[in-house]
Amino acid sequence: MMVTFGQTSGAIDPIAPVLLSQKGSLFLTRPVLFHCIERRDAPEASVSELLEVVASGKVRTNVIGALRSRKLQNPGSTGGWP
C-alpha cells in the first residue's frame, strides 16, 4: 500500500494501474482529511486523542526541530505557517 499526503515536492507522476497489479496487487490512495472527518466533533475528538497520546509519552514529537529545518531550507520565507 502506498499513501500520499500533500504535495510539498510537487505533484507525483502519473502511474499506470497495470503497474500496480504487476508489482503485487498494490493499492495507492490520496486521502483528504475532510472526507474522513465530516462532523465538527470528530476532528476535535481526534486532536484530543492525539494530544493525550503525546502527553503520555507514547509518541515523541520534534516540532521545533521540524520548524528549524523548514526555516533553514527556505530562510527568505515570509508567508505561510509558521
Biopython code that builds the backbone (N, CA, C, O; Angstrom):
import numpy as np
from Bio.PDB.StructureBuilder import StructureBuilder

atoms = [
    (1, "MET", "N", (0.847, -1.174, 0.000)),
    (1, "MET", "CA", (0.000, 0.000, 0.000)),
    (1, "MET", "C", (0.889, 1.232, 0.000)),
    (1, "MET", "O", (1.904, 1.285, 0.695)),
    (2, "MET", "N", (0.500, 2.202, -0.773)),
    (2, "MET", "CA", (1.187, 3.488, -0.803)),
    (2, "MET", "C", (0.161, 4.579, -0.557)),
    (2, "MET", "O", (-0.892, 4.619, -1.194)),
    (3, "VAL", "N", (0.481, 5.455, 0.368)),
    (3, "VAL", "CA", (-0.402, 6.572, 0.703)),
    (3, "VAL", "C", (0.381, 7.855, 0.486)),
    (3, "VAL", "O", (1.498, 7.985, 0.988)),
    (4, "THR", "N", (-0.183, 8.808, -0.252)),
    (4, "THR", "CA", (0.474, 10.097, -0.431)),
    (4, "THR", "C", (-0.308, 11.161, 0.326)),
    (4, "THR", "O", (-1.539, 11.165, 0.329)),
    (5, "PHE", "N", (0.429, 12.060, 0.967)),
    (5, "PHE", "CA", (-0.163, 13.171, 1.704)),
    (5, "PHE", "C", (0.475, 14.451, 1.203)),
    (5, "PHE", "O", (1.700, 14.552, 1.148)),
    (6, "GLY", "N", (-0.325, 15.412, 0.842)),
    (6, "GLY", "CA", (0.186, 16.712, 0.433)),
    (6, "GLY", "C", (0.978, 16.654, -0.858)),
    (6, "GLY", "O", (1.120, 15.596, -1.471)),
    (7, "GLN", "N", (1.490, 17.801, -1.261)),
    (7, "GLN", "CA", (2.290, 17.887, -2.478)),
    (7, "GLN", "C", (3.430, 18.867, -2.265)),
    (7, "GLN", "O", (3.686, 19.713, -3.123)),
    (8, "THR", "N", (4.124, 18.765, -1.125)),
    (8, "THR", "CA", (5.198, 19.704, -0.846)),
    (8, "THR", "C", (6.326, 19.617, -1.855)),
    (8, "THR", "O", (7.055, 20.587, -2.059)),
    (9, "SER", "N", (6.474, 18.463, -2.487)),
    (9, "SER", "CA", (7.510, 18.297, -3.509)),
    (9, "SER", "C", (6.934, 18.387, -4.911)),
    (9, "SER", "O", (7.623, 18.099, -5.890)),
    (10, "GLY", "N", (5.699, 18.778, -5.009)),
    (10, "GLY", "CA", (5.043, 18.857, -6.310)),
    (10, "GLY", "C", (4.185, 17.638, -6.557)),
    (10, "GLY", "O", (4.197, 16.684, -5.778)),
    (11, "ALA", "N", (3.455, 17.677, -7.628)),
    (11, "ALA", "CA", (2.563, 16.570, -7.970)),
    (11, "ALA", "C", (3.381, 15.340, -8.354)),
    (11, "ALA", "O", (4.456, 15.454, -8.942)),
    (12, "ILE", "N", (2.857, 14.162, -8.012)),
    (12, "ILE", "CA", (3.551, 12.934, -8.388)),
    (12, "ILE", "C", (3.260, 12.622, -9.852)),
    (12, "ILE", "O", (2.243, 13.041, -10.405)),
    (13, "ASP", "N", (4.170, 11.882, -10.460)),
    (13, "ASP", "CA", (3.983, 11.494, -11.863)),
    (13, "ASP", "C", (2.816, 10.511, -11.974)),
    (13, "ASP", "O", (2.533, 9.775, -11.029)),
    (14, "PRO", "N", (2.141, 10.499, -13.123)),
    (14, "PRO", "CA", (1.049, 9.529, -13.329)),
    (14, "PRO", "C", (1.566, 8.098, -13.199)),
    (14, "PRO", "O", (2.710, 7.805, -13.547)),
    (15, "ILE", "N", (0.706, 7.213, -12.693)),
    (15, "ILE", "CA", (1.048, 5.806, -12.519)),
    (15, "ILE", "C", (0.030, 4.969, -13.286)),
    (15, "ILE", "O", (-1.178, 5.162, -13.143)),
    (16, "ALA", "N", (0.518, 4.047, -14.091)),
    (16, "ALA", "CA", (-0.366, 3.155, -14.844)),
    (16, "ALA", "C", (-0.946, 2.106, -13.891)),
    (16, "ALA", "O", (-0.188, 1.439, -13.186)),
    (17, "PRO", "N", (-2.264, 1.947, -13.856)),
    (17, "PRO", "CA", (-2.871, 0.944, -12.971)),
    (17, "PRO", "C", (-2.311, -0.461, -13.167)),
    (17, "PRO", "O", (-2.213, -1.222, -12.204)),
    (18, "VAL", "N", (-1.943, -0.819, -14.396)),
    (18, "VAL", "CA", (-1.413, -2.158, -14.645)),
    (18, "VAL", "C", (-0.090, -2.360, -13.897)),
    (18, "VAL", "O", (0.221, -3.480, -13.492)),
    (19, "LEU", "N", (0.683, -1.298, -13.713)),
    (19, "LEU", "CA", (1.942, -1.399, -12.977)),
    (19, "LEU", "C", (1.691, -1.811, -11.523)),
    (19, "LEU", "O", (2.454, -2.593, -10.955)),
    (20, "LEU", "N", (0.628, -1.285, -10.932)),
    (20, "LEU", "CA", (0.293, -1.644, -9.550)),
    (20, "LEU", "C", (-0.013, -3.130, -9.437)),
    (20, "LEU", "O", (0.392, -3.775, -8.470)),
    (21, "SER", "N", (-0.725, -3.679, -10.417)),
    (21, "SER", "CA", (-1.059, -5.106, -10.371)),
    (21, "SER", "C", (0.176, -5.963, -10.637)),
    (21, "SER", "O", (0.316, -7.037, -10.052)),
    (22, "GLN", "N", (1.059, -5.511, -11.495)),
    (22, "GLN", "CA", (2.270, -6.270, -11.807)),
    (22, "GLN", "C", (3.226, -6.342, -10.616)),
    (22, "GLN", "O", (4.012, -7.283, -10.501)),
    (23, "LYS", "N", (3.157, -5.364, -9.747)),
    (23, "LYS", "CA", (4.052, -5.308, -8.584)),
    (23, "LYS", "C", (3.468, -6.007, -7.365)),
    (23, "LYS", "O", (4.050, -5.932, -6.282)),
    (24, "GLY", "N", (2.333, -6.683, -7.513)),
    (24, "GLY", "CA", (1.786, -7.452, -6.394)),
    (24, "GLY", "C", (0.482, -6.926, -5.854)),
    (24, "GLY", "O", (0.290, -6.897, -4.638)),
    (25, "SER", "N", (-0.415, -6.510, -6.714)),
    (25, "SER", "CA", (-1.727, -6.004, -6.288)),
    (25, "SER", "C", (-1.592, -4.845, -5.301)),
    (25, "SER", "O", (-2.236, -4.829, -4.252)),
    (26, "LEU", "N", (-0.761, -3.895, -5.646)),
    (26, "LEU", "CA", (-0.552, -2.732, -4.775)),
    (26, "LEU", "C", (-1.765, -1.817, -4.791)),
    (26, "LEU", "O", (-2.560, -1.826, -5.731)),
    (27, "PHE", "N", (-1.890, -1.036, -3.741)),
    (27, "PHE", "CA", (-3.004, -0.121, -3.555)),
    (27, "PHE", "C", (-2.434, 1.273, -3.346)),
    (27, "PHE", "O", (-1.532, 1.444, -2.526)),
    (28, "LEU", "N", (-2.927, 2.260, -4.054)),
    (28, "LEU", "CA", (-2.476, 3.641, -3.947)),
    (28, "LEU", "C", (-3.668, 4.509, -3.573)),
    (28, "LEU", "O", (-4.733, 4.416, -4.185)),
    (29, "THR", "N", (-3.484, 5.344, -2.577)),
    (29, "THR", "CA", (-4.569, 6.228, -2.172)),
    (29, "THR", "C", (-4.031, 7.620, -1.847)),
    (29, "THR", "O", (-2.862, 7.773, -1.494)),
    (30, "ARG", "N", (-4.875, 8.617, -1.967)),
    (30, "ARG", "CA", (-4.551, 10.014, -1.658)),
    (30, "ARG", "C", (-5.673, 10.542, -0.776)),
    (30, "ARG", "O", (-6.584, 11.213, -1.262)),
    (31, "PRO", "N", (-5.610, 10.239, 0.536)),
    (31, "PRO", "CA", (-6.695, 10.641, 1.427)),
    (31, "PRO", "C", (-6.774, 12.155, 1.622)),
    (31, "PRO", "O", (-5.768, 12.862, 1.556)),
    (32, "VAL", "N", (-7.961, 12.618, 1.857)),
    (32, "VAL", "CA", (-8.213, 14.016, 2.157)),
    (32, "VAL", "C", (-8.891, 14.059, 3.525)),
    (32, "VAL", "O", (-9.912, 13.403, 3.726)),
    (33, "LEU", "N", (-8.347, 14.807, 4.449)),
    (33, "LEU", "CA", (-8.851, 14.839, 5.813)),
    (33, "LEU", "C", (-10.355, 15.095, 5.876)),
    (33, "LEU", "O", (-11.056, 14.461, 6.664)),
    (34, "PHE", "N", (-10.849, 16.001, 5.070)),
    (34, "PHE", "CA", (-12.252, 16.386, 5.161)),
    (34, "PHE", "C", (-13.202, 15.296, 4.669)),
    (34, "PHE", "O", (-14.395, 15.327, 4.973)),
    (35, "HIS", "N", (-12.675, 14.333, 3.909)),
    (35, "HIS", "CA", (-13.503, 13.188, 3.527)),
    (35, "HIS", "C", (-13.602, 12.187, 4.673)),
    (35, "HIS", "O", (-14.569, 11.431, 4.762)),
    (36, "CYS", "N", (-12.606, 12.186, 5.544)),
    (36, "CYS", "CA", (-12.559, 11.233, 6.657)),
    (36, "CYS", "C", (-13.272, 11.759, 7.896)),
    (36, "CYS", "O", (-13.797, 10.977, 8.689)),
    (37, "ILE", "N", (-13.292, 13.052, 8.063)),
    (37, "ILE", "CA", (-13.884, 13.663, 9.263)),
    (37, "ILE", "C", (-14.920, 14.682, 8.808)),
    (37, "ILE", "O", (-14.577, 15.797, 8.417)),
    (38, "GLU", "N", (-16.181, 14.293, 8.862)),
    (38, "GLU", "CA", (-17.235, 15.150, 8.318)),
    (38, "GLU", "C", (-17.902, 16.048, 9.355)),
    (38, "GLU", "O", (-18.352, 17.145, 9.023)),
    (39, "ARG", "N", (-17.971, 15.593, 10.616)),
    (39, "ARG", "CA", (-18.659, 16.388, 11.647)),
    (39, "ARG", "C", (-17.643, 17.138, 12.501)),
    (39, "ARG", "O", (-16.511, 16.682, 12.660)),
    (40, "ARG", "N", (-18.034, 18.275, 13.047)),
    (40, "ARG", "CA", (-17.140, 19.116, 13.847)),
    (40, "ARG", "C", (-16.600, 18.377, 15.066)),
    (40, "ARG", "O", (-15.436, 18.566, 15.419)),
    (41, "ASP", "N", (-17.399, 17.549, 15.714)),
    (41, "ASP", "CA", (-16.946, 16.867, 16.919)),
    (41, "ASP", "C", (-15.893, 15.798, 16.613)),
    (41, "ASP", "O", (-15.093, 15.460, 17.485)),
    (42, "ALA", "N", (-15.882, 15.270, 15.404)),
    (42, "ALA", "CA", (-14.916, 14.220, 15.051)),
    (42, "ALA", "C", (-13.476, 14.737, 15.036)),
    (42, "ALA", "O", (-12.618, 14.102, 15.648)),
    (43, "PRO", "N", (-13.160, 15.867, 14.365)),
    (43, "PRO", "CA", (-11.772, 16.334, 14.405)),
    (43, "PRO", "C", (-11.358, 16.783, 15.802)),
    (43, "PRO", "O", (-10.201, 16.614, 16.189)),
    (44, "GLU", "N", (-12.291, 17.353, 16.559)),
    (44, "GLU", "CA", (-11.966, 17.752, 17.927)),
    (44, "GLU", "C", (-11.599, 16.538, 18.767)),
    (44, "GLU", "O", (-10.660, 16.593, 19.560)),
    (45, "ALA", "N", (-12.332, 15.444, 18.599)),
    (45, "ALA", "CA", (-12.032, 14.212, 19.332)),
    (45, "ALA", "C", (-10.690, 13.644, 18.878)),
    (45, "ALA", "O", (-9.917, 13.153, 19.701)),
    (46, "SER", "N", (-10.405, 13.706, 17.580)),
    (46, "SER", "CA", (-9.136, 13.195, 17.060)),
    (46, "SER", "C", (-7.955, 13.986, 17.616)),
    (46, "SER", "O", (-6.954, 13.398, 18.025)),
    (47, "VAL", "N", (-8.063, 15.293, 17.635)),
    (47, "VAL", "CA", (-6.991, 16.138, 18.171)),
    (47, "VAL", "C", (-6.811, 15.869, 19.659)),
    (47, "VAL", "O", (-5.684, 15.766, 20.141)),
    (48, "SER", "N", (-7.904, 15.757, 20.378)),
    (48, "SER", "CA", (-7.835, 15.473, 21.814)),
    (48, "SER", "C", (-7.127, 14.148, 22.077)),
    (48, "SER", "O", (-6.279, 14.049, 22.964)),
    (49, "GLU", "N", (-7.486, 13.134, 21.295)),
    (49, "GLU", "CA", (-6.857, 11.819, 21.452)),
    (49, "GLU", "C", (-5.360, 11.881, 21.123)),
    (49, "GLU", "O", (-4.546, 11.291, 21.833)),
    (50, "LEU", "N", (-5.002, 12.585, 20.063)),
    (50, "LEU", "CA", (-3.598, 12.726, 19.692)),
    (50, "LEU", "C", (-2.808, 13.418, 20.796)),
    (50, "LEU", "O", (-1.720, 12.969, 21.158)),
    (51, "LEU", "N", (-3.351, 14.507, 21.331)),
    (51, "LEU", "CA", (-2.651, 15.235, 22.392)),
    (51, "LEU", "C", (-2.485, 14.380, 23.644)),
    (51, "LEU", "O", (-1.466, 14.484, 24.326)),
    (52, "GLU", "N", (-3.461, 13.543, 23.957)),
    (52, "GLU", "CA", (-3.348, 12.635, 25.095)),
    (52, "GLU", "C", (-2.213, 11.638, 24.890)),
    (52, "GLU", "O", (-1.451, 11.362, 25.817)),
    (53, "VAL", "N", (-2.099, 11.100, 23.681)),
    (53, "VAL", "CA", (-1.032, 10.137, 23.390)),
    (53, "VAL", "C", (0.330, 10.813, 23.482)),
    (53, "VAL", "O", (1.265, 10.243, 24.044)),
    (54, "VAL", "N", (0.455, 12.022, 22.937)),
    (54, "VAL", "CA", (1.719, 12.754, 23.010)),
    (54, "VAL", "C", (2.057, 13.068, 24.465)),
    (54, "VAL", "O", (3.199, 12.889, 24.887)),
    (55, "ALA", "N", (1.071, 13.534, 25.236)),
    (55, "ALA", "CA", (1.302, 13.866, 26.645)),
    (55, "ALA", "C", (1.705, 12.643, 27.464)),
    (55, "ALA", "O", (2.453, 12.769, 28.434)),
    (56, "SER", "N", (1.219, 11.460, 27.086)),
    (56, "SER", "CA", (1.552, 10.240, 27.820)),
    (56, "SER", "C", (2.990, 9.794, 27.576)),
    (56, "SER", "O", (3.516, 8.969, 28.324)),
    (57, "GLY", "N", (3.626, 10.329, 26.540)),
    (57, "GLY", "CA", (4.991, 9.945, 26.213)),
    (57, "GLY", "C", (5.084, 8.760, 25.268)),
    (57, "GLY", "O", (6.187, 8.349, 24.907)),
    (58, "LYS", "N", (3.952, 8.201, 24.860)),
    (58, "LYS", "CA", (3.962, 7.061, 23.933)),
    (58, "LYS", "C", (4.462, 7.476, 22.549)),
    (58, "LYS", "O", (4.996, 6.657, 21.801)),
    (59, "VAL", "N", (4.283, 8.751, 22.220)),
    (59, "VAL", "CA", (4.732, 9.299, 20.944)),
    (59, "VAL", "C", (5.548, 10.541, 21.259)),
    (59, "VAL", "O", (5.135, 11.388, 22.051)),
    (60, "ARG", "N", (6.717, 10.637, 20.628)),
    (60, "ARG", "CA", (7.542, 11.831, 20.809)),
    (60, "ARG", "C", (7.438, 12.697, 19.558)),
    (60, "ARG", "O", (7.343, 12.186, 18.442)),
    (61, "THR", "N", (7.458, 13.993, 19.754)),
    (61, "THR", "CA", (7.414, 14.911, 18.625)),
    (61, "THR", "C", (8.614, 15.839, 18.675)),
    (61, "THR", "O", (9.195, 16.057, 19.738)),
    (62, "ASN", "N", (8.973, 16.369, 17.557)),
    (62, "ASN", "CA", (10.058, 17.342, 17.481)),
    (62, "ASN", "C", (9.608, 18.480, 16.575)),
    (62, "ASN", "O", (10.164, 18.696, 15.498)),
    (63, "VAL", "N", (8.608, 19.189, 17.025)),
    (63, "VAL", "CA", (8.047, 20.269, 16.229)),
    (63, "VAL", "C", (9.066, 21.376, 16.028)),
    (63, "VAL", "O", (9.195, 21.905, 14.924)),
    (64, "ILE", "N", (9.790, 21.733, 17.076)),
    (64, "ILE", "CA", (10.780, 22.802, 16.967)),
    (64, "ILE", "C", (11.857, 22.419, 15.952)),
    (64, "ILE", "O", (12.252, 23.241, 15.125)),
    (65, "GLY", "N", (12.332, 21.176, 16.013)),
    (65, "GLY", "CA", (13.332, 20.716, 15.045)),
    (65, "GLY", "C", (12.805, 20.782, 13.625)),
    (65, "GLY", "O", (13.526, 21.175, 12.708)),
    (66, "ALA", "N", (11.555, 20.401, 13.439)),
    (66, "ALA", "CA", (10.951, 20.442, 12.108)),
    (66, "ALA", "C", (10.835, 21.878, 11.617)),
    (66, "ALA", "O", (11.086, 22.154, 10.443)),
    (67, "LEU", "N", (10.462, 22.782, 12.493)),
    (67, "LEU", "CA", (10.338, 24.189, 12.102)),
    (67, "LEU", "C", (11.699, 24.787, 11.780)),
    (67, "LEU", "O", (11.831, 25.556, 10.828)),
    (68, "ARG", "N", (12.718, 24.437, 12.572)),
    (68, "ARG", "CA", (14.070, 24.928, 12.279)),
    (68, "ARG", "C", (14.533, 24.419, 10.927)),
    (68, "ARG", "O", (15.085, 25.180, 10.132)),
    (69, "SER", "N", (14.314, 23.151, 10.662)),
    (69, "SER", "CA", (14.713, 22.558, 9.394)),
    (69, "SER", "C", (14.028, 23.275, 8.240)),
    (69, "SER", "O", (14.653, 23.573, 7.222)),
    (70, "ARG", "N", (12.751, 23.545, 8.407)),
    (70, "ARG", "CA", (11.989, 24.235, 7.353)),
    (70, "ARG", "C", (12.549, 25.637, 7.119)),
    (70, "ARG", "O", (12.671, 26.073, 5.974)),
    (71, "LYS", "N", (12.885, 26.337, 8.192)),
    (71, "LYS", "CA", (13.427, 27.690, 8.072)),
    (71, "LYS", "C", (14.798, 27.658, 7.401)),
    (71, "LYS", "O", (15.119, 28.540, 6.605)),
    (72, "LEU", "N", (15.614, 26.641, 7.717)),
    (72, "LEU", "CA", (16.930, 26.523, 7.089)),
    (72, "LEU", "C", (16.812, 26.253, 5.598)),
    (72, "LEU", "O", (17.636, 26.717, 4.809)),
    (73, "GLN", "N", (15.788, 25.504, 5.212)),
    (73, "GLN", "CA", (15.595, 25.181, 3.811)),
    (73, "GLN", "C", (15.120, 26.381, 3.004)),
    (73, "GLN", "O", (15.366, 26.456, 1.800)),
    (74, "ASN", "N", (14.436, 27.326, 3.662)),
    (74, "ASN", "CA", (13.889, 28.491, 2.966)),
    (74, "ASN", "C", (13.980, 29.711, 3.873)),
    (74, "ASN", "O", (12.954, 30.205, 4.338)),
    (75, "PRO", "N", (15.206, 30.215, 4.137)),
    (75, "PRO", "CA", (15.363, 31.305, 5.097)),
    (75, "PRO", "C", (14.691, 32.612, 4.713)),
    (75, "PRO", "O", (14.425, 33.443, 5.581)),
    (76, "GLY", "N", (14.411, 32.812, 3.430)),
    (76, "GLY", "CA", (13.805, 34.065, 2.997)),
    (76, "GLY", "C", (12.292, 34.054, 3.047)),
    (76, "GLY", "O", (11.655, 35.039, 2.674)),
    (77, "SER", "N", (11.706, 32.961, 3.500)),
    (77, "SER", "CA", (10.250, 32.842, 3.512)),
    (77, "SER", "C", (9.638, 33.827, 4.499)),
    (77, "SER", "O", (10.104, 33.956, 5.631)),
    (78, "THR", "N", (8.592, 34.519, 4.061)),
    (78, "THR", "CA", (7.908, 35.461, 4.949)),
    (78, "THR", "C", (6.447, 35.128, 5.136)),
    (78, "THR", "O", (5.809, 35.661, 6.044)),
    (79, "GLY", "N", (5.892, 34.253, 4.295)),
    (79, "GLY", "CA", (4.473, 33.956, 4.378)),
    (79, "GLY", "C", (4.215, 32.530, 4.795)),
    (79, "GLY", "O", (5.131, 31.709, 4.855)),
    (80, "GLY", "N", (2.973, 32.244, 5.081)),
    (80, "GLY", "CA", (2.589, 30.887, 5.437)),
    (80, "GLY", "C", (2.915, 30.539, 6.866)),
    (80, "GLY", "O", (3.490, 31.337, 7.606)),
    (81, "TRP", "N", (2.539, 29.335, 7.240)),
    (81, "TRP", "CA", (2.776, 28.897, 8.599)),
    (81, "TRP", "C", (4.057, 28.125, 8.644)),
    (81, "TRP", "O", (4.300, 27.343, 7.726)),
    (82, "PRO", "N", (4.871, 28.273, 9.603)),
    (82, "PRO", "CA", (4.813, 29.203, 10.736)),
    (82, "PRO", "C", (5.415, 30.525, 10.395)),
    (82, "PRO", "O", (5.448, 31.424, 11.236)),
]
sb = StructureBuilder()
sb.init_structure("model")
sb.init_model(0)
sb.init_chain("A")
sb.init_seg("    ")
for serial, (resi, resn, name, xyz) in enumerate(atoms, 1):
    if name == "N":
        sb.init_residue(resn, " ", resi, " ")
    sb.init_atom(name, np.array(xyz, "f"), 0.0, 1.0, " ", f" {name:<3s}", serial, name[0])
structure = sb.get_structure()
